[in-house]
Amino acid sequence: MKQIVVTGSEGKLGHYVVQELNHAGYRVIGTDARPASGRNRYARYVQGDLTQLGEVYGILAESDAVVHLAAVPNPINFSPERIFANNVMATYNILEASSKLGIQRVVFGSSESAYGFCWAKHPFPPHTLPVDEEHVLLPQESYGLSKQVNEQTGDMFARRTGMEIYALRFSLILAPNEYDREIAAFSDTARHHRILWSYVDARDAASACRLALEAPVQGQAEACRLNVTSSDLLSDASVSELAAKYYPQVPFPGKDPGKLTALVSNARAKSVLNWEPAHSWRNAGR
């Protein structure tokens, strides 16, 4: 049985990842900046500060792999410098300690915010649609920048050590009890246009984390970047309708918009991880 450290284990996604890994038979060591709430089942729990490298060594000791989800989750509630310093140093420390402790597989939470659309001070459209992992990253604030830097940090450790590193670019993560709130706003199609109406169910995001732990060795000298997003839109309008209304100038190279079901592509995650999102707002009541 493998022993997995989950950082940010008391957060929304962390909770579902702990459940997913427990169900799959892993021993889970949880860590977060807050005390354990009692809602998760852990082999061990450590309240810690991941910006302190010494603490990270202690937390990761004797673990086989890491799912690193701890981060300031948006650019709203803290100052820009705190967001950047926390998110970048925590990820660096996780990778540094993992490399020295012989941990070969690290999965960490990146974000579609790294593309820059969501929080841009000066809004801009995608260069092409659907957005895939090759789209340039153009963040205009510290949160998206921290995710971009973390991916580059992952590249460095992959080159230096041969570690297998997965950067999962999560879209808006929704827990099952959050669907009603989002569906109620569907009449306003502008509500989610800056995230391209993309989302992922927390249970599907958790399964992607587990599959990234279990994926065959890729042999890549960089972090493997994967969009982790649903195959449909957080809207009852079609891809063609929304693209025509909000992004009429954006090309769909080699794609037929009439056949697309989402504006952010999850094709690579499906291929690399053999992952398939199983939950949608369309069946939220089931």
KAFENGI-V990668 format. One record per pair of residues at least 12 apart in sequence whose C-alpha atoms are under 8 Angstrom apart, sorted by the first residue. I is the first residue (numbers start at 1). J is the second residue. Records with the same first field share a line. If there is no record, write none. Layout:
I: J  J
This chain:
1: 25  26  27
2: 26  27  63  64  65
3: 26  27  28  29  62  63  64  65
4: 26  27  28  29  63  64  65  66  67
5: 28  29  30  31  59  60  63  64  65  66  67  68
6: 18  28  29  30  31  66  67  68  69
7: 30  31  32  66  67  68  69  70
8: 30  31  32  33  68  69  70  71
9: 30  31  32  69  70
10: 30  31  32  34  36  37  40
11: 70
12: 175  202
13: 69  173  202  205  206
14: 69  206
15: 40
16: 202  203  206
17: 203  206  207  209  210
18: 30  40  41  42
19: 40  41
20: 203  206  207  210
21: 210
22: 41
27: 42  43
28: 41  42  43  44
29: 42  43  44  45  46
30: 42  44  45  46
31: 45  46  47  48  59
32: 46  47  48  49  70
33: 47  48  49
34: 47  48
35: 47
46: 59
50: 89  90  93  94
51: 86  89  90  93
52: 90  93
53: 93  94  97
56: 93  94  97
57: 97  98  101
60: 97  98  101
61: 101
63: 103
64: 103  104  105
65: 103  104  105  106  213
66: 105  106  107  108
67: 106  107  108  209
68: 91  94  106  107  108  109
69: 108  109
70: 87  90
71: 86  87  90
72: 86  87
73: 143
74: 143
75: 119  141  142  143
80: 141  142  143
81: 142
83: 142  143  146
84: 142  143  145  146
87: 146  147  150
88: 146  147  149  150
91: 150
92: 150  153
95: 154  157
96: 157
99: 157  161  163
103: 163
104: 162  163  164
105: 163  164  165  213
106: 163  164  165  166  213
107: 165  166  167  168  209  212  213
108: 165  166  167  168
109: 167  168  169  170
110: 147  148  150  151  167  168  169  170
111: 144  147  168  169  170  171
112: 169  170  171  195  227
113: 139  143  144  147  171
114: 137  138  139  143  144  145  147  148
115: 135  136  137  138  139  144
116: 137  138  139  140  144
117: 138  139  194  195
118: 194  195
119: 139  140  141  194
120: 139  140  141
121: 140  141
125: 247  250
126: 250
127: 250  251
128: 250  251  252  253
129: 250  251  252  253  263  264
130: 252  262  263  264  265
131: 263  264  265
132: 227  264  265  266
133: 225  226  227
151: 167  223  225
152: 223
154: 167  222  223
155: 221  222  223
156: 222
157: 222
158: 220  221  222  223
159: 221  222
162: 219  220  221
164: 217  218  219  220  223
165: 222  223  224
166: 212  223  224  225  226
167: 223  224  225  226
168: 209  225  226  227  228
169: 225  226  227  228
170: 199  200  205  227  228  229
171: 195  198  199  200  227  228  229
172: 195  198  199  200
173: 199  200  201  202  205
174: 199  200  201  202
175: 201  202  203
176: 201  202  284
179: 281  284
182: 234
183: 234  235  281
186: 234  235  236
189: 235  242
192: 234
193: 246
196: 263  264
197: 233  234  235  262  263
198: 229  230  232  233  234  262  263  264
199: 229  230  233  234
200: 228  229  230  277  280
201: 230  277  279  280
203: 279
204: 276  277  278  279
205: 228  229
207: 275
208: 228  273  275
211: 273  274  275
212: 273
215: 272  273
226: 266  268  269
227: 264  265  266  268  269
228: 266  269
229: 264  265  266  277
230: 262  266  277  280
231: 261  262  265  266  277
232: 261  262  280
233: 261  262  263
234: 281
238: 261
239: 257  258  260  261  262  263
240: 257  258
